[in-house]
Amino acid sequence: MSHILELPDELYAALQAAADASGSTPLGWIAAHLEHVEGPRTLADLFVGRVGRIQSGGTERWSEECGAKFTDYVDAKRRGGCL
C-alpha cells in the first residue's frame, strides 16, 4: 500500500537538499531518519557521545576529585578522536 503526502514547496526543497547532501533520495532520507525515532536499543546507544559522572549525594570523599579528573580525561580522549 502506498500513501501520498502533500508538502509545501519550501519543505520539499529542504528535504531534497538534505537527501542530496547525504547521497540519498527524499524517500531514503526519511526512512533513514525514522529509524532513530524508535529510540535507543541499548544503554550504549542511549549514551553515545556523552561524557559525564554521577554524584552519589554523599558528603564523604574517597579521593580528591576523581570523578571530575576521570571525566576530563575521557572528554579529552573523545575530542582527540581516541574514543
C-alpha positions in Angstrom: 0.0 0.0 0.0 1.3 3.5 -0.7 0.3 6.9 0.5 0.6 10.4 -0.9 1.8 13.3 1.2 1.5 16.9 0.2 4.4 19.1 1.3 4.9 22.8 0.8 7.5 23.7 -1.8 10.0 25.1 0.7 9.7 22.0 2.9 10.2 19.7 -0.1 13.2 21.8 -1.3 14.8 21.4 2.2 14.1 17.7 2.1 15.6 17.3 -1.3 18.7 19.3 -0.3 19.2 17.1 2.8 18.8 14.0 0.7 21.2 15.3 -1.9 23.8 16.1 0.8 23.6 12.6 2.2 23.7 11.0 -1.3 20.1 9.7 -0.9 16.7 10.3 -2.2 14.0 12.1 -0.3 12.3 8.8 0.5 15.6 7.2 1.5 16.4 10.2 3.7 13.0 10.0 5.5 13.4 6.2 6.0 16.9 6.6 7.4 15.8 9.2 9.9 12.7 7.4 11.0 14.9 4.6 12.4 16.1 7.0 15.0 12.5 7.8 16.1 12.2 4.4 17.7 14.8 5.4 20.3 17.9 3.7 21.6 18.0 -0.1 21.8 20.8 -0.4 24.4 22.3 1.8 27.1 25.3 2.2 24.8 23.0 3.6 22.1 21.4 5.9 24.6 24.7 7.4 25.9 26.7 7.5 22.7 28.8 10.7 22.5 28.1 11.6 26.1 30.6 12.0 28.9 29.6 12.7 32.5 29.6 11.5 36.0 27.1 10.6 38.7 27.1 12.3 42.1 26.1 9.9 44.8 24.8 12.6 47.1 27.0 11.6 49.9 29.4 14.0 51.7 32.3 11.7 52.1 35.2 11.7 49.6 37.2 8.6 48.8 39.6 10.5 46.6 40.2 14.1 45.6 38.0 15.0 42.6 38.5 11.6 41.0 35.2 11.8 39.1 36.0 15.2 37.6 39.5 14.1 36.7 38.2 11.0 35.0 35.5 12.9 33.2 38.0 15.4 31.9 40.4 12.6 30.8 37.6 10.8 28.9 36.4 14.0 27.3 40.0 14.9 26.2 40.3 11.4 24.6 37.0 11.8 22.8 37.9 15.2 21.5 41.2 13.8 20.3 39.4 11.1 18.4 40.6 8.2 20.5 37.1 7.1 21.6 
